């Protein structure tokens, strides 16, 4: 499949947007430091009255400019065309997964940090076809895409963090330089009302040989052939007046390993001014934990306070309390994280 929007396309009403996240970090196990965490630049244009194109690129200045890190230093977040199809819409290209779980864009995420449950199941982008439709209060959609790879993320991470100060955990990950080579599909169904929404979703794919070997190595098992890669979930959110509540529950099967994750958030808005959020995340594996961090169960509290400064500018003070259940021979590091973020968007 080849899709191109070239010089012949007449783009109209092109909008350029961007934002910058500047953070003052005070990690539990390191020195205070100031860093630009992320810079985003995006463009959206109307190709016709009903078709739009969108491109967004992230730049993370603190990531080393060398392979394999370069693919994350300058990261293609989105590149897609969105158009009507039948009574719904189809999105073709790369972007957030619309049809599994609660899409963790900022309006849904609320806290600046994603949290370890979205990191595991919903954070990364997919490349493929995504169809969505809404009829009254009912909505849903299906996606067909190149499967994500098996990767890791580090809990308690910050620029120049030492390896001993973070805890790695397995996640679904978009690794541009190491595409999984397998196809996957997902479906999401539910209801959306003015104050409430709830959905059930599922996805099924396959692990490639490299990912399978990684799983067996982490658990010190002889190499196997179980290529299972599927996940199921429930999500719901409620917002009325000054209060908001969200919940997510996911089960992911990675070869022989089952990972259960749940994520609860409550928030309060003081009119149109300050916002307060509390989020709890937990990840539990069904195998006995070993010394390898990737086999551990993890828990996380996030406390966040947002103070608007001007249109498109706010300060966000956030504290991340992390804990893990190490296996024999492992040590849970002191990896809590406090930071003050200044967000600037246009």
Buried (B, 14 or more C-beta within 10 A) or exposed (E): EEEEBEEEBEBEEEEEEBBBBBBBBBBBBBEEBEBBBBBBBBBBBBBEEEBBBBBBBBBBEBBEEEEEEBBBBEBBBBBBBBBEEEEBBBBBBBBBBBBBBBBBEEEBBBBBBBBBBBBBBBBBBBBBBBBBBEEEEEBBBBBBBBBBBBBBBBBBBBBEBEEEBBBBBBBBBBBBEBBBEBEBBBBBBBBBEEEBBBBBBBBBBBBBEEBBBBBBEBBEEEEEEBBBBBBBBBBBBBBEEEEBBBBBBBBBBBBBBBBBBBBBBBBEBEEEEEBBBBBBBBBBBEBEBBEBBBBBBBBBBBBBBBEBEEEEEBBBBBBBBBBBBBBEEBEBBEBBBBBBBBBBBE
